[in-house]
């Protein structure tokens, strides 16, 4: 997948709890860094204090990607706090930024703080991350409900969908392929394009013969967690 085909200045990943937004945010930022000199990841997750963008801090920083995160990230404290440094992403448009939004409508409230600036700039991609194997995103109606709740709370409309179907370390290419019809039905019902399907890196070759859509290779940020 070529990031130039998708990349706006701001790329926002949002979705249901456990859909894999954080891993996608990290991996997408690394891909952007291959093309752009200045890339920043913003952790806007005020809901989950345990698996945050900072889990990928070493790999991000070694690649030259900047990180903005809560002072409470990875401390285990549930503090609904957003670093004031996030504002710099909107003030300085010379950088590409990836925003990792917390789960569901509660997490999207943090995005609402910057909604006016995002809409005014109008150079963003807001991606609804779907893992059909997770609760509450297994049907088209459930996916539509999640979409509506996040948009209402965050104040920013989605522009596309990402299929991140996986069962962690147990994922086979058949698990991804068998969700394709559901996701196609969902994007048709939502009126949004399917931007890409995320596939574990070791399944990439097998995916090319099965997945029709754009493929984005991913690998866990924390290999012990296998949460993608």
Buried (B, 14 or more C-beta within 10 A) or exposed (E): BEBEEBBBBBBBBBBBBBBBBBBBBBBBBBBBBEEBEBBBBBBBBBBBBEBBBBBBBEBBEEBEBBBBBBEBBBEEEEEBEBBEEBBBBBEEEEBBBBBBBBBBBBBBBBBBBBBEBBEEBEEBBBBBBBBBBBEBBBEBEBBEBBBEBBBEBBBBBBBBBBBBBBBEEEBEBEBBBEBBEBBBEBBEEBEBEBBBBBBBEEBBEBBEEBBEBBBBBBBBBEEEBBBB
